[in-house]
């Protein structure tokens, strides 16, 4: 359907249909903006994390990794590393003040490092899932908003039949067309949001597993060298 005809149809619909279609349009535009933004964000996070992990595994000392971690700002793994490294450094400084020189590079609690990394993982999960609830809301709410418009269009059809006493196509077509357009608009808004929500959530779960695996990898390294 040409754009001019779509605009003409929108102008000719009743005010209720205009409100419904306007709400669905806002939901659709909002969901697509979230989809595109999160797609780019998660793709950048994945690539940055892969680069950071390669750098981490090639390094011979943790301070070498700490020096370059700031270059991987988009990487959740880098953020988790920085949280664990900060706690590790704090414990080492306490040991240097209180213990003998031989104990200066030892820490008292690997669990403390683990808790710091877990807090960072939780914060990163929250950051990565931000705005995803809007997609879930769009996927679940817009079909019902479109259904409301559908019911209203059918009511207009019956009202026209009652007023004219005729069931000809000229009488019922406007209301039926309005109802079908509202149904279609609700589905057009909901289906991309639902597909994108599941796909993006899968990407976030993958990154979450990578963070958890990295946490275990770093804790093993800390346990071998500092406890």
C-alpha positions, 0 to 999 in steps of 0.5 A: 500500500503506497504511503499516500494511501496509508496517510489518507486512511489514517486521516479518515479513521475515527479518533479512537483508531488514531489514538490506538495507531499513534500508541502502537507507532510510538511503541514500535519506534521505541522498540526499534531504537532499543533493538538497534542500540542494544544490538550495537552495544552487545556486539561491541561488548563481545568483540571487546571482551574477546580482545581483552581475554586474549590480552589477559591470557598472554600476560605474565603479570596481572599488573600488565593486564591492569595497565591495558584494561582501561582500553577495553571500556566496552568489555564486561570482562575488563570491568570484572577484572578491574573490580577483582584486581582492586580488591586484590591490591587492597588486600596486598597493601594491608598485608604489606603494612601488617605482615613480614616482607615475605608475606607482602604479596599474600592475601588473607581472603580469596573470597573477598576478591570473589565477592568483588568480582561477583558484585561487578558481574551483577552490575554488568548484568544490570547494565546489559539488560537495561531497556530490555523490559521495554521490548518485553512490554511491547511484545506483550502489550501491543497485541492487546492495544491492537485488539482494543482497536479491532473491537472498536472498529467492529463496534463501529461496523455494527453501529453503521449497520444499525443506523442504515439497516444495510449490510452492504460492503459500503456500510461495513467496509470502513469499520472492518478495515479499521479493525483489521489495520489495528490488528495488523499494527499491533502484530507489526509492533509486537513480533519484532520486539518479541524476536529481538528480546529473545535474541538479545537475551540470549546474547546477554546470557552468553556474556554472563557465562563468559563473565562467570568463566572469567571469574573462575579463571582469575580466582584460580590464578589468584589462589595459586599466586597470592594465597 
